[in-house]
Amino acid sequence: MMKKIYAFFICVFFLFQLTKAQDTTAIRFANQIKAEELKKYLSVLASDEYEGRETGEKGQKMAAEYIMNNFKSFGVPELKQLEKGYYQTFPLDVFQPQKISLTANKKNYKQNEDYFTYSSVLFDSIYNLKDIFFAGYGINSNNYNDYDKLNVINKTVLIVNGEPTDKSNNSLISGSPKLSDWSSNFRRKITEAQKQEVAILLVADTKLKEDYEKNEHRINSYRMSLSGEKKSDGKKSTLVIFISEEIANALLKKNKINDLIKSISETKKPNSFAFSTQLELNVKQAVSLVQAENVLGYIEGTDLKNELVVITAHYDHLGKHDGVVYNGADDDGSGTSAVIELARVFAQAKKEGKGPRRSILFMPVSGEEKGLLGSDYYTQNPVFPLASTVCNLNIDMIGRIDKAHEGDPNYVYLIGSDKLSKELHYISENANTTYSKLKLDYTYNDENDPNRYYYRSDHYNFAKNNVPVIFYFNGVHEDYHKETDEIQKINFQKMENITRLVFYTTWDLANRSERIKLNKK
């Protein structure tokens, strides 16, 4: 009996301590974050009127103005450091889809039927090629580098798309994890080719038609880069062309691509070699200039105002094509709505004399879908020194439920929280344990995650500048980057819960006495 009484008092004491640890002021303001408010913002941002918010286009400008007007209405002041108040404007070079004519051993082939390209930043060029290197799969999921024995600098290389299989059981060779999608696969291959300074990469794709149809929108969309940007390593971009099995065989002449694939599967070696052939390419690239905007809302801190917490989401999406609007309700209207709501609540706290000790910058950015361009521009041209930036909390897709969590919306994927600062990770965990009690899923935080999400949203531009980050994410779903990513499918209660978690984490980071420390660069 005494043991039961003792256990009871221990539980009461523990609950008392937990309650004591909670910040009642933080709870009061967090409770002002409402699903109805989030829905109000998203109903505007993801409406057809905003035409998919494509960077540099009318809809993106309308979204920027809508965000700015909300900041104004909350009493979030404009920044004197910016010429246009709330806008950090930046120029972008726009590259129209490349037109390429291709002739292999005197036979002409058709673009987007026999081959397609996903390249950019190459101007008009004519190539007459006679020597090509075959390099297996380029690089496979097991990081087996098929370029090891070749000198391919400024050369043309032919590789195979996909992953090598074990012929005995028709499965991926042991150690090669399955990649979730085509884009993850080719992104790694292109990265490796660029690293090897390959001039032209030909990718033999045995499922060319299927891959083209699956990615037609992206293939035929224009690309962008920061205007006048030069690669920091001085290397030229690699021209990448996906080619059919027929073209590959025409180039190889004596060899057949399927025989080479079979050989790689049997020997588990790339069997790389050089061969002579005839390939003619005529590449034409049209380039224009546009302006885009990041929208900055700033709440100045008190005694620690020279230090800064930055909260980001990208408000751009894929635009309107062939009369179809890609509204991007989840990607990333959901994250943008969360940033707007966080600005509203922190502005209200400031009005009531409960403003943060550190300053907070709310920054919806554009150009993410074109290569993380808005956040890249900001980190190259920071309004506040990056050395004074405590961390970046980035919200990209928080309104849907992925297949791994069907029927259970009470989760969020966290990526990057422990990469640069273990202390940030503990603060995040504590905010969730103390207040939100969501299931924190670290699946995509794994260094070996083939999706590489850590590198694929705006937080990464801060991370590569040694600013600790957390990326809040719900995972992809069947409507990702499709016209069906609509507001009717959004779970606003889930959005509310995650936005409150971001609030509690920000509240701690902005008000604690000691700045979080870096454990790794």
Secondary structure by P-SEA (a helix, b strand, c coil): caaaaaaaaaaaaaaaaaaaaccaaaaaaaaaccaaaaaaaaaaaacccccccccccaaaaaaaaaaaaaaaaacccccccccccccccbbbbbbccbbbbbbcccccccccccccccccccccccccccbbbbbcccccccccccccccccccbbbbbbcbbbbccccccccccccccccaaaaaaaaaaaaaaacccbbbbbccaaaaaaaaccccccbbbbccccccccccccccbbbbbcaaaaaaaaccccaaaaaaaaaaacccccbbbbbbbbbbbbbbbbbbbbbbbbbbbbbccccccbbbbbbbccccccccccccccccccaaaaaaaaaaaaaaaaaaaacccccbbbbbcccccccccccaaaaaaaccccccccccbbbbbcccccccccccccccbbbbcccccccaaaaaaaaaaaaaccccccccccccccccccccccccaaaaaaacccbbbbbccccccccccccccccccaaaaaaaaaaaaaaaaaaaccccccccccc
